[in-house]
């Protein structure tokens, strides 16, 4: 089974879990980001924690057995197709390591040129289109 790393704003974790289930039923092996446990992190641990979580997800993306990333870019704060800084970094890692890049929705306007140049495939909400790529 092809491994696909799920990326996106953690505010969309419920959608990420739903998409992971759909991808699994389609025969893929989805990998979700680690959920934050902010209740057990002291203010002086935040940067180290964020670094650790990012490095772990970057490593999953770069792994030889990873086929693609799937970016859950839903609306956030009235911004359509939102992609935050960390998710954009994950997309850049995927591009660098030659992984396929799928966007759940359309391209996020501020990064539209890079997403196009890097071959990101906008699925416009149709997860089944992943099979065509």
Secondary structure, DSSP 4 states (H G I P E B T S, - for coil): --EEEEEE-GGGHHHHHHHHHHHHHTT-EEEPPPPP-GGG--GGGHHHHHHHHHHHHHHHHHSTTEEEEEEE---BTTBTT---HHHHHHHHHHHHTT-EEEESSS--GGGHHHHHHTT-EE-TT-GGGGGG-
